[in-house]
């Protein structure tokens, strides 16, 4: 009974191995041996030094080199040439040429194919090589050349597909990073517009107090406070304004009604509920809520046009909750929505930058987005 808990771990390890490239290489080697084993009776008759058992062992050893096809693809290729010269076996060379094209590209595959054809032609001219591969050079080449060219060509095509997939993955990652960077810049603008204003008010207020306290012991303290506020505002300009263009600040909760009206004009009615407690949020948090709702309404208009959207903003203790739901359409839109696929990244970046979390996905027959943010209230 004590060994039972080990089975899930063993199964998970087997599943990971089964999905690994090494497992695919092993399957390739086994497949090559299975195909070559069909020729064992003929090989044993053609070469009196081998029996069915020894021929099988030789072919198994040759096929086993295919597990090296990713790191050392020339090894199975050279072994395939040896098997072709000794046992007149052409199956192994197909796997070897495919592997060279798949993992080393076009140039290497072309060189290997030319080398294969040259070795095969030299063997054809060698006395004692079987005449069943063709009585004339043209007959012989009509058999040998297509085998090599087709195998190498398929490998090159797979190599190019791997490159395309890698480029697409890099492009998607770059787009996501760009979206995150743009969202950070947008957050920076909001910080500048909202916090900068408060710093200005603080500096002005400190200066007024320093004038009123002229001659008092704490006049210098007010002057230092005003100077500190001005320096902070200057640093804010240096770090944010110079890194971003001069965009306007994001609206707060008061802008949600405008978003709802715009969504309704596009055919998607919005049921908007905003708790009174949420109106006491800081402007920066209100801007985050506005951006989340804006992106959700945009996505709903793209993927579920004409269907109602429910937006609920509530406060529970120190937690702000934003819920946006819309039913999923029974049939997809006639036209594929134009989308960069980075809206979710932008929303998540803005929410997590404030210590919150965001989840999005299908919930039954609806699509739901939930954002949790700290309210910043000092009391629950």
ZAMARGU-4260 file (C-alpha; in steps of 0.2 Angstrom, whole numbers, plus 5000, padded with zeros to 4 digits):
<rodrens>
0) 5000/5000/5000 | 5014/5012/5003 | 5019/5011/4985 | 5003/5017/4978 | 5007/5036/4979
5) 5022/5033/4968 | 5011/5028/4953 | 5004/5046/4949 | 5022/5053/4949 | 5027/5038/4938
10) 5013/5042/4926 | 5017/5060/4925 | 5035/5056/4921 | 5030/5044/4908 | 5018/5057/4900
15) 5032/5070/4900 | 5043/5058/4891 | 5030/5053/4879 | 5028/5071/4873 | 5047/5074/4872
20) 5058/5075/4856 | 5067/5060/4863 | 5052/5049/4862 | 5048/5054/4844 | 5066/5049/4840
25) 5064/5032/4848 | 5047/5030/4838 | 5057/5035/4822 | 5070/5022/4825 | 5057/5008/4829
30) 5048/5013/4813 | 5063/5012/4803 | 5068/4995/4810 | 5050/4988/4807 | 5051/4993/4789
35) 5068/4986/4786 | 5064/4970/4795 | 5052/4966/4781 | 5068/4963/4770 | 5076/4951/4782
40) 5072/4935/4773 | 5079/4942/4757 | 5095/4949/4765 | 5099/4933/4773 | 5098/4924/4756
45) 5108/4938/4748 | 5122/4937/4760 | 5127/4920/4766 | 5136/4927/4781 | 5120/4932/4789
50) 5105/4923/4796 | 5088/4930/4799 | 5093/4933/4817 | 5110/4941/4814 | 5102/4952/4800
55) 5089/4958/4812 | 5102/4963/4824 | 5112/4972/4811 | 5097/4982/4806 | 5092/4985/4824
60) 5109/4992/4828 | 5108/5003/4812 | 5090/5010/4816 | 5096/5013/4834 | 5107/5027/4827
65) 5092/5037/4823 | 5090/5042/4841 | 5105/5053/4837 | 5097/5062/4822 | 5094/5079/4831
70) 5112/5081/4838 | 5122/5070/4826 | 5112/5067/4810 | 5128/5063/4801 | 5129/5047/4811
75) 5113/5038/4805 | 5117/5045/4787 | 5135/5036/4787 | 5127/5020/4794 | 5114/5021/4781
80) 5127/5022/4767 | 5136/5007/4775 | 5120/4997/4776 | 5117/5001/4758 | 5134/4995/4752
85) 5134/4979/4763 | 5116/4973/4763 | 5109/4984/4749 | 5096/4991/4761 | 5089/5008/4755
90) 5076/5011/4769 | 5088/5018/4781 | 5094/5031/4770 | 5077/5039/4768 | 5076/5042/4787
95) 5094/5048/4787 | 5091/5061/4773 | 5075/5067/4780 | 5083/5070/4797 | 5097/5080/4789
100) 5085/5091/4780 | 5074/5093/4795 | 5087/5097/4808 | 5101/5105/4797 | 5092/5113/4783
105) 5093/5114/4764 | 5112/5116/4761 | 5116/5101/4771 | 5102/5091/4764 | 5108/5094/4746
110) 5126/5090/4750 | 5120/5074/4758 | 5109/5069/4744 | 5123/5072/4731 | 5134/5062/4742
115) 5122/5048/4743 | 5119/5047/4724 | 5138/5047/4721 | 5141/5033/4733 | 5126/5023/4726
120) 5133/5025/4708 | 5150/5019/4714 | 5142/5004/4721 | 5132/5001/4705 | 5149/5000/4696
125) 5156/4988/4709 | 5156/4970/4703 | 5145/4959/4712 | 5132/4972/4717 | 5114/4965/4714
130) 5107/4968/4696 | 5089/4969/4703 | 5092/4988/4706 | 5093/4991/4688 | 5103/4984/4673
135) 5107/5001/4666 | 5113/5017/4674 | 5096/5026/4669 | 5086/5012/4677 | 5097/5013/4693
140) 5096/5031/4695 | 5077/5032/4692 | 5076/5021/4708 | 5090/5029/4718 | 5088/5048/4715
145) 5069/5049/4719 | 5072/5041/4735 | 5085/5053/4741 | 5077/5069/4733 | 5060/5065/4741
150) 5066/5061/4758 | 5078/5076/4759 | 5064/5087/4751 | 5051/5082/4765 | 5064/5086/4778
155) 5068/5103/4771 | 5050/5107/4771 | 5048/5102/4789 | 5063/5112/4793 | 5055/5128/4785
160) 5039/5125/4795 | 5049/5124/4811 | 5056/5141/4806 | 5039/5148/4802 | 5032/5142/4819
165) 5047/5149/4828 | 5045/5166/4820 | 5026/5167/4823 | 5030/5163/4842 | 5043/5176/4842
170) 5031/5189/4834 | 5017/5185/4846 | 5029/5187/4861 | 5035/5203/4854 | 5017/5209/4852
175) 5013/5205/4869 | 5029/5214/4876 | 5024/5229/4865 | 5006/5229/4873 | 5013/5228/4890
180) 5025/5242/4887 | 5012/5253/4879 | 5001/5249/4895 | 5015/5254/4906 | 5017/5271/4897
185) 4998/5274/4898 | 4999/5270/4917 | 5014/5282/4918 | 5004/5296/4909 | 4990/5293/4922
190) 5002/5294/4936 | 5009/5310/4929 | 4993/5318/4926 | 4985/5313/4943 | 4999/5313/4955
195) 5008/5328/4947 | 4993/5338/4950 | 4993/5333/4969 | 5011/5337/4970 | 5008/5355/4963
200) 4994/5358/4975 | 5005/5352/4989 | 5019/5364/4984 | 5008/5379/4982 | 4999/5375/4999
205) 5016/5373/5007 | 5022/5390/5000 | 5006/5399/5007 | 5009/5391/5024 | 5027/5397/5024
210) 5021/5415/5020 | 5008/5414/5034 | 5021/5407/5046 | 5034/5420/5042 | 5045/5424/5057
215) 5039/5408/5066 | 5051/5393/5070 | 5042/5381/5057 | 5043/5393/5042 | 5059/5384/5036
220) 5050/5368/5037 | 5036/5373/5026 | 5048/5380/5013 | 5058/5364/5013 | 5041/5355/5011
225) 5037/5366/4996 | 5054/5363/4988 | 5053/5344/4990 | 5036/5344/4982 | 5043/5354/4967
230) 5058/5342/4965 | 5046/5327/4966 | 5036/5335/4952 | 5051/5338/4942 | 5057/5321/4944
235) 5040/5314/4938 | 5042/5324/4923 | 5059/5318/4919 | 5055/5300/4921 | 5038/5299/4913
240) 5034/5314/4901 | 5050/5312/4892 | 5046/5293/4889 | 5029/5295/4883 | 5020/5306/4871
245) 5008/5319/4877 | 4992/5309/4879 | 4977/5314/4889 | 4973/5305/4906 | 4962/5291/4907
250) 4944/5295/4913 | 4938/5288/4929 | 4921/5280/4934 | 4912/5295/4927 | 4917/5290/4910
255) 4909/5273/4911 | 4892/5280/4906 | 4900/5286/4890 | 4907/5269/4887 | 4890/5261/4890
260) 4882/5273/4878 | 4895/5270/4864 | 4892/5251/4866 | 4873/5253/4865 | 4876/5263/4849
265) 4885/5248/4842 | 4871/5237/4846 | 4876/5229/4863 | 4866/5235/4877 | 4875/5238/4894
270) 4868/5235/4911 | 4880/5246/4922 | 4880/5245/4941 | 4893/5255/4951 | 4893/5254/4970
275) 4893/5271/4978 | 4908/5266/4988 | 4918/5264/4972 | 4917/5283/4969 | 4929/5286/4983
280) 4943/5277/4974 | 4958/5286/4970 | 4959/5293/4952 | 4973/5281/4947 | 4962/5266/4952
285) 4947/5273/4944 | 4957/5275/4928 | 4962/5256/4929 | 4943/5251/4931 | 4939/5262/4916
290) 4952/5254/4905 | 4947/5236/4910 | 4928/5240/4906 | 4933/5248/4890 | 4943/5233/4884
295) 4929/5221/4889 | 4916/5231/4880 | 4927/5232/4864 | 4930/5213/4865 | 4911/5210/4867
300) 4907/5221/4852 | 4919/5211/4842 | 4916/5193/4847 | 4897/5194/4853 | 4889/5208/4843
305) 4872/5213/4848 | 4872/5203/4864 | 4869/5212/4881 | 4884/5215/4893 | 4883/5216/4912
310) 4896/5227/4921 | 4896/5227/4940 | 4908/5237/4950 | 4907/5233/4969 | 4917/5236/4985
315) 4919/5223/4999 | 4930/5229/5013 | 4947/5233/5005 | 4944/5224/4989 | 4937/5232/4973
320) 4929/5219/4961 | 4925/5222/4943 | 4914/5209/4934 | 4910/5210/4916 | 4900/5196/4907
325) 4892/5194/4891 | 4883/5178/4883 | 4892/5169/4870 | 4884/5169/4853 | 4877/5153/4846
330) 4886/5155/4830 | 4903/5165/4827 | 4902/5182/4819 | 4901/5181/4800 | 4918/5191/4799
335) 4933/5186/4809 | 4935/5201/4822 | 4950/5212/4819 | 4961/5209/4834 | 4979/5211/4839
340) 4977/5198/4853 | 4985/5209/4866 | 4970/5217/4875 | 4971/5204/4889 | 4989/5207/4891
345) 4986/5226/4893 | 4972/5224/4906 | 4982/5211/4916 | 4997/5222/4916 | 4987/5237/4922
350) 4978/5227/4936 | 4994/5218/4942 | 5004/5234/4943 | 4992/5239/4956 | 4993/5223/4966
355) 4977/5216/4959 | 4973/5200/4949 | 4963/5197/4933 | 4955/5182/4926 | 4946/5180/4909
360) 4938/5165/4901 | 4922/5155/4897 | 4910/5153/4911 | 4896/5141/4905 | 4887/5150/4891
365) 4895/5167/4895 | 4912/5175/4894 | 4917/5183/4910 | 4931/5194/4915 | 4934/5197/4934
370) 4947/5210/4940 | 4951/5212/4959 | 4960/5227/4965 | 4965/5234/4982 | 4954/5249/4986
375) 4967/5258/4995 | 4955/5263/5009 | 4963/5264/5026 | 4947/5256/5034 | 4937/5242/5029
</rodrens>
